[in-house]
Amino acid sequence: MERQKTELVLIPINELELVLMDALEKYDIKKTQQEKKTDKLYSKTKAYQELGVCYNTLNSLIKKGFIKTNLDGTKIPHSSIEAYKSAQK
């Protein structure tokens, strides 16, 4: 196994700050994208239990656009339930 040669380079502090800020921004963007992908999905039965409403009320809220569903309309993301709860307060 060969060792790679390393060099010591002097960088002005302001350039180092720019590189660090850029890396942090990319990390934050990646983290938020990952959180969106892992958003918990509820079935309609679990969602109406979570909201404390009946099944028919849940369906009417979905039709009115107060609660968003996934593309095929079978699952409800946790973020949609939380947004509806916070709007009701």
Secondary structure, 3 states (H helix, E strand, C coil): CCCCCCCCCCCCHHHHHHHHHHHHHHHHHHHHHHHHHCCCEEEHHHHHHHHCCCHHHHHHHHHHCCCCCCCCCCEEEHHHHHHHHHHHC
